Amino acid sequence: MDENAIHEALRSGRLHRYCTDVFSQEPINEDHVFLNSDKTIVSPHVAWATEDTLQKTYGVWFDQTII
């Protein structure tokens, strides 16, 4: 992904909002442009990990474990 192009599209209005959990370099710095914008939503890779999805995931893992 080209973060500079995304930032420019947000700045110019060609892109209204941007949501991501992936960055060109991780971890990102505290001064990263996406963190300081009201047009971006930044979430960690674990955003999918709700209590329900974790229970289902663990259930699948444990069901497949042969002891």
PyMOL Python script that loads the backbone (N, CA, C, O; Angstrom):
from pymol import cmd

cmd.read_pdbstr("""\
ATOM      1  N   MET A   1       0.836  -1.164   0.000  1.00  0.00           N
ATOM      2  CA  MET A   1       0.000   0.000   0.000  1.00  0.00           C
ATOM      3  C   MET A   1       0.883   1.230   0.000  1.00  0.00           C
ATOM      4  O   MET A   1       1.962   1.246   0.593  1.00  0.00           O
ATOM      5  N   ASP A   2       0.416   2.229  -0.658  1.00  0.00           N
ATOM      6  CA  ASP A   2       1.157   3.486  -0.747  1.00  0.00           C
ATOM      7  C   ASP A   2       0.534   4.486   0.226  1.00  0.00           C
ATOM      8  O   ASP A   2      -0.425   5.179  -0.113  1.00  0.00           O
ATOM      9  N   GLU A   3       1.084   4.552   1.430  1.00  0.00           N
ATOM     10  CA  GLU A   3       0.523   5.422   2.462  1.00  0.00           C
ATOM     11  C   GLU A   3       0.539   6.889   2.051  1.00  0.00           C
ATOM     12  O   GLU A   3      -0.369   7.640   2.407  1.00  0.00           O
ATOM     13  N   ASN A   4       1.549   7.301   1.314  1.00  0.00           N
ATOM     14  CA  ASN A   4       1.604   8.701   0.860  1.00  0.00           C
ATOM     15  C   ASN A   4       0.454   9.005  -0.101  1.00  0.00           C
ATOM     16  O   ASN A   4      -0.149  10.075  -0.025  1.00  0.00           O
ATOM     17  N   ALA A   5       0.148   8.075  -0.997  1.00  0.00           N
ATOM     18  CA  ALA A   5      -0.954   8.272  -1.946  1.00  0.00           C
ATOM     19  C   ALA A   5      -2.293   8.306  -1.208  1.00  0.00           C
ATOM     20  O   ALA A   5      -3.172   9.100  -1.545  1.00  0.00           O
ATOM     21  N   ILE A   6      -2.445   7.447  -0.205  1.00  0.00           N
ATOM     22  CA  ILE A   6      -3.675   7.441   0.588  1.00  0.00           C
ATOM     23  C   ILE A   6      -3.819   8.769   1.335  1.00  0.00           C
ATOM     24  O   ILE A   6      -4.891   9.372   1.344  1.00  0.00           O
ATOM     25  N   HIS A   7      -2.745   9.208   1.950  1.00  0.00           N
ATOM     26  CA  HIS A   7      -2.768  10.491   2.668  1.00  0.00           C
ATOM     27  C   HIS A   7      -3.129  11.640   1.722  1.00  0.00           C
ATOM     28  O   HIS A   7      -3.936  12.499   2.077  1.00  0.00           O
ATOM     29  N   GLU A   8      -2.549  11.662   0.539  1.00  0.00           N
ATOM     30  CA  GLU A   8      -2.844  12.717  -0.430  1.00  0.00           C
ATOM     31  C   GLU A   8      -4.305  12.654  -0.883  1.00  0.00           C
ATOM     32  O   GLU A   8      -4.953  13.690  -1.029  1.00  0.00           O
ATOM     33  N   ALA A   9      -4.823  11.446  -1.103  1.00  0.00           N
ATOM     34  CA  ALA A   9      -6.224  11.297  -1.506  1.00  0.00           C
ATOM     35  C   ALA A   9      -7.160  11.774  -0.397  1.00  0.00           C
ATOM     36  O   ALA A   9      -8.193  12.379  -0.683  1.00  0.00           O
ATOM     37  N   LEU A  10      -6.816  11.513   0.851  1.00  0.00           N
ATOM     38  CA  LEU A  10      -7.611  12.009   1.978  1.00  0.00           C
ATOM     39  C   LEU A  10      -7.541  13.536   2.059  1.00  0.00           C
ATOM     40  O   LEU A  10      -8.557  14.205   2.246  1.00  0.00           O
ATOM     41  N   ARG A  11      -6.349  14.067   1.917  1.00  0.00           N
ATOM     42  CA  ARG A  11      -6.140  15.514   2.013  1.00  0.00           C
ATOM     43  C   ARG A  11      -6.896  16.259   0.920  1.00  0.00           C
ATOM     44  O   ARG A  11      -7.482  17.313   1.167  1.00  0.00           O
ATOM     45  N   SER A  12      -6.879  15.701  -0.291  1.00  0.00           N
ATOM     46  CA  SER A  12      -7.509  16.381  -1.427  1.00  0.00           C
ATOM     47  C   SER A  12      -9.021  16.149  -1.504  1.00  0.00           C
ATOM     48  O   SER A  12      -9.718  16.837  -2.249  1.00  0.00           O
ATOM     49  N   GLY A  13      -9.520  15.191  -0.742  1.00  0.00           N
ATOM     50  CA  GLY A  13     -10.944  14.907  -0.770  1.00  0.00           C
ATOM     51  C   GLY A  13     -11.344  13.816  -1.743  1.00  0.00           C
ATOM     52  O   GLY A  13     -12.519  13.459  -1.818  1.00  0.00           O
ATOM     53  N   ARG A  14     -10.385  13.278  -2.493  1.00  0.00           N
ATOM     54  CA  ARG A  14     -10.705  12.179  -3.407  1.00  0.00           C
ATOM     55  C   ARG A  14     -11.093  10.922  -2.646  1.00  0.00           C
ATOM     56  O   ARG A  14     -11.832  10.085  -3.164  1.00  0.00           O
ATOM     57  N   LEU A  15     -10.606  10.787  -1.435  1.00  0.00           N
ATOM     58  CA  LEU A  15     -10.953   9.678  -0.543  1.00  0.00           C
ATOM     59  C   LEU A  15     -11.544  10.303   0.712  1.00  0.00           C
ATOM     60  O   LEU A  15     -10.928  11.171   1.330  1.00  0.00           O
ATOM     61  N   HIS A  16     -12.735   9.861   1.085  1.00  0.00           N
ATOM     62  CA  HIS A  16     -13.423  10.487   2.216  1.00  0.00           C
ATOM     63  C   HIS A  16     -12.876  10.007   3.561  1.00  0.00           C
ATOM     64  O   HIS A  16     -12.576  10.817   4.438  1.00  0.00           O
ATOM     65  N   ARG A  17     -12.747   8.697   3.719  1.00  0.00           N
ATOM     66  CA  ARG A  17     -12.231   8.120   4.962  1.00  0.00           C
ATOM     67  C   ARG A  17     -11.403   6.886   4.627  1.00  0.00           C
ATOM     68  O   ARG A  17     -11.501   6.326   3.536  1.00  0.00           O
ATOM     69  N   TYR A  18     -10.584   6.476   5.597  1.00  0.00           N
ATOM     70  CA  TYR A  18      -9.721   5.318   5.395  1.00  0.00           C
ATOM     71  C   TYR A  18      -9.614   4.552   6.700  1.00  0.00           C
ATOM     72  O   TYR A  18      -9.357   5.136   7.753  1.00  0.00           O
ATOM     73  N   CYS A  19      -9.811   3.252   6.629  1.00  0.00           N
ATOM     74  CA  CYS A  19      -9.695   2.377   7.796  1.00  0.00           C
ATOM     75  C   CYS A  19      -8.672   1.298   7.480  1.00  0.00           C
ATOM     76  O   CYS A  19      -8.703   0.699   6.405  1.00  0.00           O
ATOM     77  N   THR A  20      -7.762   1.050   8.425  1.00  0.00           N
ATOM     78  CA  THR A  20      -6.728   0.050   8.171  1.00  0.00           C
ATOM     79  C   THR A  20      -6.229  -0.581   9.460  1.00  0.00           C
ATOM     80  O   THR A  20      -6.336  -0.004  10.542  1.00  0.00           O
ATOM     81  N   ASP A  21      -5.681  -1.781   9.314  1.00  0.00           N
ATOM     82  CA  ASP A  21      -4.961  -2.412  10.408  1.00  0.00           C
ATOM     83  C   ASP A  21      -3.593  -2.888   9.924  1.00  0.00           C
ATOM     84  O   ASP A  21      -2.932  -3.692  10.582  1.00  0.00           O
ATOM     85  N   VAL A  22      -3.179  -2.374   8.755  1.00  0.00           N
ATOM     86  CA  VAL A  22      -1.903  -2.764   8.146  1.00  0.00           C
ATOM     87  C   VAL A  22      -1.146  -1.501   7.757  1.00  0.00           C
ATOM     88  O   VAL A  22      -1.726  -0.542   7.248  1.00  0.00           O
ATOM     89  N   PHE A  23       0.148  -1.521   8.004  1.00  0.00           N
ATOM     90  CA  PHE A  23       0.997  -0.373   7.694  1.00  0.00           C
ATOM     91  C   PHE A  23       2.259  -0.850   6.997  1.00  0.00           C
ATOM     92  O   PHE A  23       2.655  -2.007   7.141  1.00  0.00           O
ATOM     93  N   SER A  24       2.889   0.037   6.245  1.00  0.00           N
ATOM     94  CA  SER A  24       4.098  -0.330   5.515  1.00  0.00           C
ATOM     95  C   SER A  24       5.240  -0.682   6.461  1.00  0.00           C
ATOM     96  O   SER A  24       6.083  -1.517   6.133  1.00  0.00           O
ATOM     97  N   GLN A  25       5.271  -0.054   7.621  1.00  0.00           N
ATOM     98  CA  GLN A  25       6.253  -0.395   8.656  1.00  0.00           C
ATOM     99  C   GLN A  25       5.525  -0.490   9.985  1.00  0.00           C
ATOM    100  O   GLN A  25       4.755   0.398  10.349  1.00  0.00           O
ATOM    101  N   GLU A  26       5.772  -1.557  10.693  1.00  0.00           N
ATOM    102  CA  GLU A  26       5.128  -1.749  12.000  1.00  0.00           C
ATOM    103  C   GLU A  26       6.187  -2.073  13.036  1.00  0.00           C
ATOM    104  O   GLU A  26       7.175  -2.734  12.715  1.00  0.00           O
ATOM    105  N   PRO A  27       6.010  -1.631  14.257  1.00  0.00           N
ATOM    106  CA  PRO A  27       4.916  -0.791  14.720  1.00  0.00           C
ATOM    107  C   PRO A  27       5.063   0.617  14.167  1.00  0.00           C
ATOM    108  O   PRO A  27       6.156   1.051  13.804  1.00  0.00           O
ATOM    109  N   ILE A  28       3.932   1.324  14.112  1.00  0.00           N
ATOM    110  CA  ILE A  28       3.964   2.689  13.592  1.00  0.00           C
ATOM    111  C   ILE A  28       4.388   3.647  14.699  1.00  0.00           C
ATOM    112  O   ILE A  28       4.234   3.358  15.886  1.00  0.00           O
ATOM    113  N   ASN A  29       4.919   4.777  14.291  1.00  0.00           N
ATOM    114  CA  ASN A  29       5.324   5.815  15.241  1.00  0.00           C
ATOM    115  C   ASN A  29       4.110   6.572  15.746  1.00  0.00           C
ATOM    116  O   ASN A  29       3.076   6.618  15.079  1.00  0.00           O
ATOM    117  N   GLU A  30       4.235   7.161  16.915  1.00  0.00           N
ATOM    118  CA  GLU A  30       3.146   7.944  17.503  1.00  0.00           C
ATOM    119  C   GLU A  30       2.771   9.153  16.658  1.00  0.00           C
ATOM    120  O   GLU A  30       1.662   9.672  16.789  1.00  0.00           O
ATOM    121  N   ASP A  31       3.666   9.607  15.799  1.00  0.00           N
ATOM    122  CA  ASP A  31       3.376  10.779  14.964  1.00  0.00           C
ATOM    123  C   ASP A  31       2.935  10.391  13.544  1.00  0.00           C
ATOM    124  O   ASP A  31       2.900  11.241  12.654  1.00  0.00           O
ATOM    125  N   HIS A  32       2.603   9.128  13.334  1.00  0.00           N
ATOM    126  CA  HIS A  32       2.151   8.677  12.014  1.00  0.00           C
ATOM    127  C   HIS A  32       0.938   9.494  11.579  1.00  0.00           C
ATOM    128  O   HIS A  32       0.044   9.751  12.384  1.00  0.00           O
ATOM    129  N   VAL A  33       0.902   9.897  10.326  1.00  0.00           N
ATOM    130  CA  VAL A  33      -0.146  10.781   9.813  1.00  0.00           C
ATOM    131  C   VAL A  33      -1.540  10.171   9.966  1.00  0.00           C
ATOM    132  O   VAL A  33      -2.504  10.915  10.145  1.00  0.00           O
ATOM    133  N   PHE A  34      -1.679   8.860   9.901  1.00  0.00           N
ATOM    134  CA  PHE A  34      -2.993   8.234  10.039  1.00  0.00           C
ATOM    135  C   PHE A  34      -3.514   8.312  11.472  1.00  0.00           C
ATOM    136  O   PHE A  34      -4.725   8.265  11.689  1.00  0.00           O
ATOM    137  N   LEU A  35      -2.630   8.428  12.437  1.00  0.00           N
ATOM    138  CA  LEU A  35      -3.064   8.528  13.830  1.00  0.00           C
ATOM    139  C   LEU A  35      -3.559   9.930  14.179  1.00  0.00           C
ATOM    140  O   LEU A  35      -4.295  10.111  15.150  1.00  0.00           O
ATOM    141  N   ASN A  36      -3.159  10.902  13.398  1.00  0.00           N
ATOM    142  CA  ASN A  36      -3.485  12.296  13.701  1.00  0.00           C
ATOM    143  C   ASN A  36      -4.507  12.872  12.736  1.00  0.00           C
ATOM    144  O   ASN A  36      -4.495  14.071  12.458  1.00  0.00           O
ATOM    145  N   SER A  37      -5.392  12.026  12.224  1.00  0.00           N
ATOM    146  CA  SER A  37      -6.380  12.481  11.255  1.00  0.00           C
ATOM    147  C   SER A  37      -7.773  12.049  11.684  1.00  0.00           C
ATOM    148  O   SER A  37      -7.968  10.929  12.156  1.00  0.00           O
ATOM    149  N   ASP A  38      -8.736  12.941  11.516  1.00  0.00           N
ATOM    150  CA  ASP A  38     -10.119  12.574  11.813  1.00  0.00           C
ATOM    151  C   ASP A  38     -10.755  11.810  10.647  1.00  0.00           C
ATOM    152  O   ASP A  38     -11.928  11.441  10.711  1.00  0.00           O
ATOM    153  N   LYS A  39      -9.990  11.577   9.594  1.00  0.00           N
ATOM    154  CA  LYS A  39     -10.485  10.845   8.428  1.00  0.00           C
ATOM    155  C   LYS A  39     -10.006   9.402   8.400  1.00  0.00           C
ATOM    156  O   LYS A  39     -10.281   8.676   7.445  1.00  0.00           O
ATOM    157  N   THR A  40      -9.292   8.983   9.435  1.00  0.00           N
ATOM    158  CA  THR A  40      -8.780   7.618   9.453  1.00  0.00           C
ATOM    159  C   THR A  40      -9.238   6.884  10.715  1.00  0.00           C
ATOM    160  O   THR A  40      -9.424   7.474  11.779  1.00  0.00           O
ATOM    161  N   ILE A  41      -9.409   5.589  10.549  1.00  0.00           N
ATOM    162  CA  ILE A  41      -9.656   4.688  11.667  1.00  0.00           C
ATOM    163  C   ILE A  41      -8.533   3.664  11.639  1.00  0.00           C
ATOM    164  O   ILE A  41      -8.323   2.984  10.635  1.00  0.00           O
ATOM    165  N   VAL A  42      -7.831   3.563  12.725  1.00  0.00           N
ATOM    166  CA  VAL A  42      -6.694   2.653  12.836  1.00  0.00           C
ATOM    167  C   VAL A  42      -7.020   1.623  13.908  1.00  0.00           C
ATOM    168  O   VAL A  42      -7.386   1.975  15.030  1.00  0.00           O
ATOM    169  N   SER A  43      -6.885   0.353  13.557  1.00  0.00           N
ATOM    170  CA  SER A  43      -7.163  -0.696  14.540  1.00  0.00           C
ATOM    171  C   SER A  43      -6.033  -1.721  14.520  1.00  0.00           C
ATOM    172  O   SER A  43      -5.326  -1.855  13.521  1.00  0.00           O
ATOM    173  N   PRO A  44      -5.870  -2.430  15.608  1.00  0.00           N
ATOM    174  CA  PRO A  44      -4.845  -3.471  15.648  1.00  0.00           C
ATOM    175  C   PRO A  44      -5.292  -4.686  14.853  1.00  0.00           C
ATOM    176  O   PRO A  44      -6.475  -4.835  14.546  1.00  0.00           O
ATOM    177  N   HIS A  45      -4.345  -5.552  14.521  1.00  0.00           N
ATOM    178  CA  HIS A  45      -4.659  -6.779  13.791  1.00  0.00           C
ATOM    179  C   HIS A  45      -5.630  -7.664  14.567  1.00  0.00           C
ATOM    180  O   HIS A  45      -6.278  -8.524  13.971  1.00  0.00           O
ATOM    181  N   VAL A  46      -5.744  -7.481  15.841  1.00  0.00           N
ATOM    182  CA  VAL A  46      -6.595  -8.340  16.670  1.00  0.00           C
ATOM    183  C   VAL A  46      -8.012  -7.804  16.803  1.00  0.00           C
ATOM    184  O   VAL A  46      -8.750  -8.237  17.688  1.00  0.00           O
ATOM    185  N   ALA A  47      -8.405  -6.878  15.947  1.00  0.00           N
ATOM    186  CA  ALA A  47      -9.744  -6.305  16.044  1.00  0.00           C
ATOM    187  C   ALA A  47     -10.833  -7.360  15.879  1.00  0.00           C
ATOM    188  O   ALA A  47     -11.941  -7.189  16.389  1.00  0.00           O
ATOM    189  N   TRP A  48     -10.535  -8.439  15.180  1.00  0.00           N
ATOM    190  CA  TRP A  48     -11.503  -9.523  14.979  1.00  0.00           C
ATOM    191  C   TRP A  48     -11.690 -10.359  16.238  1.00  0.00           C
ATOM    192  O   TRP A  48     -12.655 -11.118  16.326  1.00  0.00           O
ATOM    193  N   ALA A  49     -10.804 -10.242  17.204  1.00  0.00           N
ATOM    194  CA  ALA A  49     -10.741 -11.151  18.347  1.00  0.00           C
ATOM    195  C   ALA A  49     -11.726 -10.773  19.449  1.00  0.00           C
ATOM    196  O   ALA A  49     -11.326 -10.384  20.546  1.00  0.00           O
ATOM    197  N   THR A  50     -13.001 -10.889  19.148  1.00  0.00           N
ATOM    198  CA  THR A  50     -14.018 -10.671  20.176  1.00  0.00           C
ATOM    199  C   THR A  50     -14.128 -11.933  21.024  1.00  0.00           C
ATOM    200  O   THR A  50     -13.567 -12.969  20.666  1.00  0.00           O
ATOM    201  N   GLU A  51     -14.825 -11.860  22.115  1.00  0.00           N
ATOM    202  CA  GLU A  51     -14.999 -13.035  22.970  1.00  0.00           C
ATOM    203  C   GLU A  51     -15.635 -14.191  22.190  1.00  0.00           C
ATOM    204  O   GLU A  51     -15.207 -15.337  22.325  1.00  0.00           O
ATOM    205  N   ASP A  52     -16.651 -13.896  21.379  1.00  0.00           N
ATOM    206  CA  ASP A  52     -17.322 -14.947  20.601  1.00  0.00           C
ATOM    207  C   ASP A  52     -16.394 -15.593  19.579  1.00  0.00           C
ATOM    208  O   ASP A  52     -16.344 -16.819  19.473  1.00  0.00           O
ATOM    209  N   THR A  53     -15.652 -14.771  18.823  1.00  0.00           N
ATOM    210  CA  THR A  53     -14.778 -15.356  17.804  1.00  0.00           C
ATOM    211  C   THR A  53     -13.636 -16.142  18.437  1.00  0.00           C
ATOM    212  O   THR A  53     -13.218 -17.162  17.889  1.00  0.00           O
ATOM    213  N   LEU A  54     -13.126 -15.691  19.573  1.00  0.00           N
ATOM    214  CA  LEU A  54     -12.071 -16.449  20.245  1.00  0.00           C
ATOM    215  C   LEU A  54     -12.593 -17.793  20.746  1.00  0.00           C
ATOM    216  O   LEU A  54     -11.900 -18.803  20.624  1.00  0.00           O
ATOM    217  N   GLN A  55     -13.796 -17.824  21.302  1.00  0.00           N
ATOM    218  CA  GLN A  55     -14.369 -19.090  21.767  1.00  0.00           C
ATOM    219  C   GLN A  55     -14.543 -20.058  20.600  1.00  0.00           C
ATOM    220  O   GLN A  55     -14.227 -21.242  20.716  1.00  0.00           O
ATOM    221  N   LYS A  56     -15.047 -19.551  19.474  1.00  0.00           N
ATOM    222  CA  LYS A  56     -15.216 -20.408  18.296  1.00  0.00           C
ATOM    223  C   LYS A  56     -13.872 -20.905  17.783  1.00  0.00           C
ATOM    224  O   LYS A  56     -13.730 -22.079  17.440  1.00  0.00           O
ATOM    225  N   THR A  57     -12.888 -20.017  17.731  1.00  0.00           N
ATOM    226  CA  THR A  57     -11.558 -20.391  17.256  1.00  0.00           C
ATOM    227  C   THR A  57     -10.935 -21.451  18.153  1.00  0.00           C
ATOM    228  O   THR A  57     -10.423 -22.458  17.663  1.00  0.00           O
ATOM    229  N   TYR A  58     -10.976 -21.233  19.455  1.00  0.00           N
ATOM    230  CA  TYR A  58     -10.417 -22.208  20.386  1.00  0.00           C
ATOM    231  C   TYR A  58     -11.159 -23.532  20.287  1.00  0.00           C
ATOM    232  O   TYR A  58     -10.547 -24.595  20.384  1.00  0.00           O
ATOM    233  N   GLY A  59     -12.467 -23.478  20.094  1.00  0.00           N
ATOM    234  CA  GLY A  59     -13.245 -24.704  19.929  1.00  0.00           C
ATOM    235  C   GLY A  59     -12.784 -25.512  18.734  1.00  0.00           C
ATOM    236  O   GLY A  59     -12.652 -26.733  18.821  1.00  0.00           O
ATOM    237  N   VAL A  60     -12.538 -24.839  17.615  1.00  0.00           N
ATOM    238  CA  VAL A  60     -12.040 -25.523  16.423  1.00  0.00           C
ATOM    239  C   VAL A  60     -10.668 -26.118  16.695  1.00  0.00           C
ATOM    240  O   VAL A  60     -10.414 -27.271  16.347  1.00  0.00           O
ATOM    241  N   TRP A  61      -9.778 -25.342  17.315  1.00  0.00           N
ATOM    242  CA  TRP A  61      -8.425 -25.844  17.603  1.00  0.00           C
ATOM    243  C   TRP A  61      -8.482 -27.068  18.498  1.00  0.00           C
ATOM    244  O   TRP A  61      -7.846 -28.084  18.216  1.00  0.00           O
ATOM    245  N   PHE A  62      -9.241 -26.970  19.574  1.00  0.00           N
ATOM    246  CA  PHE A  62      -9.286 -28.072  20.542  1.00  0.00           C
ATOM    247  C   PHE A  62      -9.975 -29.296  19.965  1.00  0.00           C
ATOM    248  O   PHE A  62      -9.601 -30.419  20.301  1.00  0.00           O
ATOM    249  N   ASP A  63     -10.974 -29.113  19.103  1.00  0.00           N
ATOM    250  CA  ASP A  63     -11.649 -30.228  18.454  1.00  0.00           C
ATOM    251  C   ASP A  63     -10.718 -30.971  17.504  1.00  0.00           C
ATOM    252  O   ASP A  63     -10.902 -32.163  17.256  1.00  0.00           O
ATOM    253  N   GLN A  64      -9.726 -30.277  16.977  1.00  0.00           N
ATOM    254  CA  GLN A  64      -8.806 -30.883  16.018  1.00  0.00           C
ATOM    255  C   GLN A  64      -7.554 -31.452  16.688  1.00  0.00           C
ATOM    256  O   GLN A  64      -6.714 -32.059  16.024  1.00  0.00           O
ATOM    257  N   THR A  65      -7.433 -31.261  17.966  1.00  0.00           N
ATOM    258  CA  THR A  65      -6.247 -31.737  18.675  1.00  0.00           C
ATOM    259  C   THR A  65      -6.419 -33.218  19.010  1.00  0.00           C
ATOM    260  O   THR A  65      -7.425 -33.635  19.586  1.00  0.00           O
ATOM    261  N   ILE A  66      -5.433 -33.976  18.642  1.00  0.00           N
ATOM    262  CA  ILE A  66      -5.435 -35.412  18.954  1.00  0.00           C
ATOM    263  C   ILE A  66      -4.510 -35.638  20.141  1.00  0.00           C
ATOM    264  O   ILE A  66      -3.329 -35.294  20.104  1.00  0.00           O
ATOM    265  N   ILE A  67      -5.066 -36.218  21.184  1.00  0.00           N
ATOM    266  CA  ILE A  67      -4.263 -36.465  22.389  1.00  0.00           C
ATOM    267  C   ILE A  67      -4.076 -37.956  22.544  1.00  0.00           C
ATOM    268  O   ILE A  67      -3.430 -38.403  23.491  1.00  0.00           O
TER     269      ILE A  67
END
""", "prot")
cmd.dss("prot")
cmd.show_as("cartoon", "prot")
cmd.util.cbc("prot")
cmd.orient("prot")
